[in-house]
Amino acid sequence: MNIVVCVKQTVDTAATVTVSDGEISWGDAPLVLNPWDEYAVEQALLSKEAHGGKVTAISLGPEGAKDALKQALAMGCDEAILIKDAAFDDADSLVVSKALAASITKLGEIDLAFFGRQAVDSDTGVTFAQVARRLGWPALSLASKVEELDPGAQTIAVERMLEGSRQRLRSKLPVVVSVVKEINEPRYPSFMGIRKASRAEIPEWSAGDIGLAEVPKAALSWPKVFAPPKIETECEFIEGEAAEEIATKLADRLLEEKVI
């Protein structure tokens, strides 16, 4: 099977994000492989180990995004590709999905494309669906289990995690699948995997390389970012001899503060 896993480099979730003069900063916190994407990488590797083939990790970003791709390689991915072009500097999910779909098309015969549920920085959770729409493939979201994968019959069955329920779906391949953390436990890169990844030469594809003669402008932009005003709060205890007295005092205070 030929499998693609699309990953993103994000700031560490333990970072403290600050806003100053409209600019976002996370200080000296490291950039990492998006935590949700670790589960997608793991599922891609499990699928390869069960049915053979290869796994290619793709990311769109600056030069530094190669570190995220190297983590995917260290975990066991066979190849990695960085989509890098100044035309993508202000890309939103619509632009990113166009580039990812074009890259998957360039790779040729792909059976599966795995995505993490969402990125921890933007939290949109829509890129996988946009890629599927551009490719004309089915999209299976929130997969918590791959119940069946049959390369011969070109079918896949997954269990989706919904609020308060589970849903089982079956689809023909090729297909785009987004996964949740309940699907597996990402492996730790081995020492040999880390050494191999550190020496890997990751090719860079420009917009022209993936057949995009013109990159569309982003539909979403952030002209200014500001931190919400700090709200000072106080805790006040309402006391009284009986419940009725306490309730009356509480109601009076709520009316005084114009809460009710």
C-alpha positions as CSV (number, residue, x, y, z in Angstrom):
1,M,0.0,0.0,0.0
2,N,1.1,3.6,-0.7
3,I,0.2,5.7,2.3
4,V,0.6,9.4,2.9
5,V,0.5,11.1,6.3
6,C,0.2,14.9,6.4
7,V,1.8,16.5,9.3
8,K,2.4,20.0,10.7
9,Q,4.9,21.7,12.9
10,T,3.4,23.5,15.8
11,V,4.4,25.1,19.1
12,D,4.7,22.9,22.1
13,T,1.4,22.7,24.0
14,A,3.3,23.6,27.2
15,A,4.4,26.9,25.8
16,T,3.1,30.2,27.3
17,V,1.8,32.3,24.4
18,T,1.9,36.1,24.7
19,V,0.8,38.9,22.5
20,S,2.7,42.2,22.2
21,D,2.0,45.0,19.7
22,G,-0.1,42.6,17.6
23,E,2.5,40.0,17.4
24,I,2.3,36.5,18.9
25,S,5.3,35.0,20.7
26,W,5.9,31.7,22.6
27,G,9.3,32.7,23.8
28,D,11.9,30.0,23.7
29,A,9.4,27.1,23.6
30,P,10.4,24.5,20.9
31,L,8.4,23.8,17.8
32,V,7.3,20.1,17.6
33,L,5.4,17.7,15.5
34,N,1.7,18.5,16.0
35,P,0.6,16.1,18.8
36,W,-2.5,15.0,17.0
37,D,-0.4,14.1,14.0
38,E,1.6,11.6,16.0
39,Y,-1.4,9.4,16.1
40,A,-1.8,9.7,12.3
41,V,1.8,8.8,11.8
42,E,1.4,5.7,14.1
43,Q,-1.7,4.6,12.2
44,A,0.0,5.0,8.9
45,L,2.9,2.8,10.1
46,L,0.6,0.2,11.6
47,S,-1.2,0.0,8.2
48,K,2.1,-0.4,6.4
49,E,3.3,-3.1,8.8
50,A,0.1,-5.1,8.4
51,H,-0.2,-4.8,4.6
52,G,3.2,-3.8,3.3
53,G,4.0,-0.7,1.1
54,K,5.5,2.6,2.2
55,V,4.6,5.7,4.1
56,T,5.4,9.2,3.0
57,A,5.1,12.2,5.4
58,I,4.3,15.5,3.8
59,S,4.4,18.9,5.5
60,L,3.9,22.5,4.3
61,G,6.0,25.1,6.1
62,P,9.3,26.9,6.4
63,E,12.7,25.2,6.6
64,G,12.2,24.5,10.3
65,A,9.3,22.2,9.5
66,K,11.9,19.6,8.5
67,D,12.3,18.9,12.2
68,A,8.7,17.6,12.4
69,L,9.3,15.6,9.3
70,K,12.4,14.1,10.8
71,Q,10.5,13.0,13.8
72,A,8.0,11.2,11.5
73,L,11.0,9.6,9.8
74,A,12.5,8.6,13.1
75,M,9.2,6.9,14.0
76,G,9.4,4.8,10.8
77,C,8.1,6.7,7.8
78,D,10.0,5.8,4.6
79,E,10.1,9.2,2.9
80,A,9.4,12.8,3.8
81,I,8.6,15.9,1.6
82,L,8.5,19.5,2.6
83,I,6.3,21.9,0.6
84,K,8.1,25.2,0.8
85,D,7.5,28.4,-1.1
86,A,7.2,32.0,-0.2
87,A,3.8,32.0,-1.9
88,F,2.5,29.9,1.0
89,D,3.7,32.3,3.8
90,D,0.2,33.5,4.7
91,A,-1.7,30.4,3.7
92,D,-5.0,29.5,5.3
93,S,-6.5,25.9,5.3
94,L,-7.9,26.4,1.9
95,V,-4.5,27.2,0.4
96,V,-2.8,24.5,2.4
97,S,-5.3,21.9,1.3
98,K,-4.8,22.9,-2.3
99,A,-1.0,22.4,-1.9
100,L,-1.4,19.1,-0.1
101,A,-3.9,17.7,-2.6
102,A,-1.6,18.7,-5.5
103,S,1.4,17.0,-3.7
104,I,-0.6,13.8,-3.2
105,T,-1.6,13.8,-6.8
106,K,2.1,14.3,-7.8
107,L,3.1,11.2,-5.8
108,G,0.8,9.1,-8.0
109,E,-1.0,5.9,-6.8
110,I,-1.9,6.6,-3.2
111,D,-4.3,4.4,-1.3
112,L,-4.7,6.2,2.0
113,A,-4.0,9.7,3.4
114,F,-3.9,10.0,7.2
115,F,-4.4,13.3,9.1
116,G,-4.5,14.1,12.8
117,R,-7.8,15.4,14.1
118,Q,-6.6,19.0,14.1
119,A,-3.6,21.2,14.7
120,V,-3.0,22.5,18.2
121,D,-2.3,26.0,16.9
122,S,-5.1,26.8,14.6
123,D,-7.6,24.1,15.8
124,T,-9.7,24.4,12.6
125,G,-9.9,20.6,12.0
126,V,-11.0,21.1,8.4
127,T,-7.9,20.7,6.3
128,F,-8.3,16.9,5.9
129,A,-11.9,17.4,4.6
130,Q,-10.8,20.1,2.2
131,V,-8.0,17.9,0.9
132,A,-10.5,15.0,0.3
133,R,-12.8,17.4,-1.5
134,R,-10.1,18.6,-3.8
135,L,-9.0,15.0,-4.5
136,G,-12.5,13.8,-5.0
137,W,-12.0,11.1,-2.3
138,P,-14.3,10.1,0.6
139,A,-13.4,11.6,4.0
140,L,-13.7,9.6,7.2
141,S,-13.3,11.8,10.2
142,L,-12.7,11.2,13.9
143,A,-11.6,7.6,13.4
144,S,-10.9,5.9,16.7
145,K,-10.3,2.5,15.2
146,V,-9.5,0.9,11.8
147,E,-11.6,-2.2,12.0
148,E,-10.7,-3.6,8.6
149,L,-8.3,-2.7,5.8
150,D,-8.4,-4.8,2.6
151,P,-5.9,-3.7,0.0
152,G,-7.2,-6.4,-2.4
153,A,-10.8,-5.3,-2.3
154,Q,-9.7,-1.7,-1.9
155,T,-11.9,-1.1,1.1
156,I,-11.6,0.2,4.6
157,A,-13.9,0.1,7.6
158,V,-13.4,2.5,10.6
159,E,-15.1,3.3,13.8
160,R,-15.8,7.0,14.4
161,M,-15.9,8.5,17.9
162,L,-18.9,10.8,18.2
163,E,-20.3,12.6,21.2
164,G,-22.0,9.9,23.3
165,S,-21.9,7.3,20.5
166,R,-19.8,5.4,18.0
167,Q,-20.4,5.0,14.3
168,R,-19.0,2.4,11.9
169,L,-18.4,3.4,8.3
170,R,-17.0,1.5,5.3
171,S,-15.5,3.2,2.2
172,K,-13.7,2.3,-1.0
173,L,-10.0,3.4,-1.4
174,P,-8.5,5.8,-1.9
175,V,-9.7,7.7,1.1
176,V,-8.7,10.5,3.5
177,V,-8.9,9.6,7.2
178,S,-8.5,11.9,10.2
179,V,-7.8,10.2,13.5
180,V,-8.4,10.9,17.2
181,K,-6.0,9.9,20.0
182,E,-8.0,6.9,21.1
183,I,-6.9,5.1,17.9
184,N,-3.5,4.0,19.1
185,E,-0.5,4.9,21.2
186,P,2.3,6.6,19.2
187,R,5.6,4.8,19.4
188,Y,8.8,6.4,20.6
189,P,11.5,6.7,17.8
190,S,14.2,4.2,18.2
191,F,17.9,5.2,18.5
192,M,18.6,3.9,15.0
193,G,15.5,5.7,13.7
194,I,16.7,9.0,15.1
195,R,20.2,8.5,13.6
196,K,18.7,7.6,10.2
197,A,16.4,10.6,10.3
198,S,19.1,13.0,11.3
199,R,21.0,12.1,8.2
200,A,18.0,12.2,5.9
201,E,17.9,14.6,3.0
202,I,14.3,15.9,2.8
203,P,13.4,17.2,-0.7
204,E,11.6,20.5,-1.0
205,W,8.8,21.0,-3.5
206,S,7.8,24.5,-4.6
207,A,4.4,25.6,-5.8
208,G,5.7,25.1,-9.4
209,D,6.9,21.6,-8.5
210,I,3.4,20.5,-7.5
211,G,1.8,22.1,-10.6
212,L,0.5,25.3,-9.0
213,A,1.3,28.0,-11.5
214,E,-0.7,30.4,-9.3
215,V,-1.3,30.2,-5.6
216,P,-4.7,31.6,-4.5
217,K,-4.8,34.2,-1.8
218,A,-5.9,33.2,1.6
219,A,-9.6,33.7,2.4
220,L,-8.8,34.1,6.1
221,S,-6.3,36.6,7.5
222,W,-5.3,37.9,10.9
223,P,-4.7,41.7,10.4
224,K,-4.3,42.2,14.1
225,V,-4.0,40.0,17.2
226,F,-4.7,41.2,20.7
227,A,-4.9,39.6,24.1
228,P,-8.2,39.7,25.9
229,P,-8.4,42.2,28.7
230,K,-7.4,40.8,32.1
231,I,-10.4,40.5,34.4
232,E,-10.0,40.8,38.1
233,T,-12.2,38.6,40.1
234,E,-13.0,38.4,43.8
235,C,-14.6,35.6,45.8
236,E,-17.4,36.6,48.2
237,F,-19.0,34.2,50.7
238,I,-22.7,34.8,51.5
239,E,-23.5,33.9,55.1
240,G,-26.6,33.7,57.1
241,E,-28.5,31.9,59.9
242,A,-30.8,30.0,57.5
243,A,-31.0,29.0,53.9
244,E,-33.8,31.6,53.2
245,E,-31.6,34.4,54.5
246,I,-28.6,33.3,52.5
247,A,-30.8,33.0,49.3
248,T,-32.2,36.5,49.9
249,K,-28.7,38.0,50.4
250,L,-27.5,36.2,47.3
251,A,-30.4,37.5,45.2
252,D,-29.7,41.0,46.4
253,R,-26.0,40.8,45.5
254,L,-26.8,39.4,42.0
255,L,-29.3,42.3,41.4
256,E,-26.7,44.8,42.7
257,E,-24.1,43.4,40.2
258,K,-26.7,43.4,37.5
259,V,-26.2,39.7,36.9
260,I,-30.0,39.2,37.1
